Amino acid sequence: MTGATDPFSASIIPFEVPEQMRAFAEKGVSQARENYAKFKDAAETHNGTVEAVFACASKGTSEYTAKLMEFVKANTSAHLDFAQELLGSKSPSDALELWTGHTRKQLETLQSQAKELFELGQRVAAETAEPIKASASKFYKPAA
């Protein structure tokens, strides 16, 4: 029953896309593919940058934590040694002298440890920011 009344018959619905519309559609599809390829490349590049940033941050955090633990161990040992010396003191004046010397030494130690941690933190931050700078320099030219 594919006669003249069949609405899906090719003889009743002659449809042909004009050449200009076809060219316009093909150009649009071509541009969409190019833009997708550019977007995909940029996304993959940025994924690599993010991975590098997290790797640097993780490494830096590990270094910082290791340094903190080193300081905790040294400070704990110093305090235990001080407590042992304090218990062995013969007079209150000896105890006060030990206390004063220990306090002065610990303040100097804490200052040097704080300086070392600050420098380590700066270095880690700079190393972590480096992949971002490198990625940005590919996309943005510095102003002359």
Disulfide bonds with the S-S distance in Angstrom:
none
